Amino acid sequence: MPPGGAPGTESGSSAGLITEKENSRNVAQADNTALNRIQLLGRVGQDPVMRQVEGKNPVTIFSLATNEMWRSGESEVFQAGDITQKTTWHRISVFRPGLRDVAYQYVKKGARIYVEGKIDYGEYTDKNNVRRQATTIIADNIIFLSDHVKEKV
């Protein structure tokens, strides 16, 4: 190591070195950051609807089902009743103008899609004047994994 400096720096130069003050500022900035991201892979529950509340941007809304499967039995030998499945339904809202229109036009019931976005928790008052909580996924990316759903005869 050169005298008075770090490896790769000129003698007496502080280029490339982080001072204690700079480091504490970087740590403070990192402490203020947060992350709200979700990735879902599932099947669409119903064709999307587009809604617009007066004075607000339109939104495309649809539901997405995700499934979890796990073995419930203790035995090492597979048996038909050992698999348990849980389906979770997610409300997907698309506000982004280009994506909102594509989702409304091309997302179809039964289609397999991948959704990226953030979780939003909110409250609303229903028609009976009861306060309800709602969890919504605000989508900012959708990838279509199946071209179309085969029609059932």
Secondary structure, 3 states (H helix, E strand, C coil): CCCCCCCCCCCCCCCCCCCHHHHHHHHHHHHCCCCCCEEEEEEECCCCEEECCCCCCCEEEEEEEEEEEEECCCCCCCCHHHEEEEEEEEEEEECCHHHHHHHHHHCCCCCEEEEEEEEEEEEEECCCCCEEEEEEEEEEEEEECCCCCCCCC
